[in-house]
């Protein structure tokens, strides 16, 4: 078969790949736990795919082919980048966010996906799940995501990872066991999915309470076993009393503003701290809020103002 010149296939490549870009980005984020590294992985994968597209004689196999490229790129990054230290002695109930490279994921990145796929992606991008994935070896991580999240068959997963079906099934079993052992108990329990407007109302109450400095109102919105963590700081707080004491000892002593956004399938806030000298509210942290059964179950406050750019949030507020 005559191979078409790369220039001739370029429009076809762009047309066929366009619907896959958003889901590829989510896939690379799950694999790597980092928004910035997912950007790199997708970019590098598409460069290779564009270069080799003319060799793909069966266009119906594009999705599997491009997922093979992206997954292998993620596995290579996991193997070649500096060794990452993972905490191994977490206290019972500790939030699974004590991972230096873990970053929140902007839900806006999923807007290019079909609606059904977007809802599925939101459910499988929860911070606790993505954090638990980071403890798995690369092959187990890939097998779990490909089978249980993306729905590839055992044969397709084995073909994609270039291993036998038996090896892929073994990696899947080990991956499932590893994730189950690390997910917080409340994330394993089935619960009804709150309507988006109810979650937004709860998030608005939370932001209003913070801006008013009303610790009682904040605590009233928390579940009894709520947790509050602040990556990369090692300290974290569990339960209403501990969180209340922490808030009164520090965060609520300063004026703050909250801007609502969404991350990892749920509400999030860009938080701003009053800077008296400059006369502005300055970007401080990106807070991701977990909601279940009408209460806030966890707050993960990422103390990295550089994340605001990815969420389309301003660096300063003037009122």
PyMOL commands that set and color helices and strands:
alter all, ss='L'
color gray80, all
select helices_A, chain A and resi 6-18+21-32+35-55+59-80+107-110+115-123+127-133+138-149+154-161+165-182+185-188+196-212+215-220+240-249+251-253+305-311
alter helices_A, ss='H'
color red, helices_A
select strands_A, chain A and resi 222-229+236-238+256-263+266-275+280-292+295-302+316-317
alter strands_A, ss='S'
color yellow, strands_A
deselect
rebuild
show_as cartoon
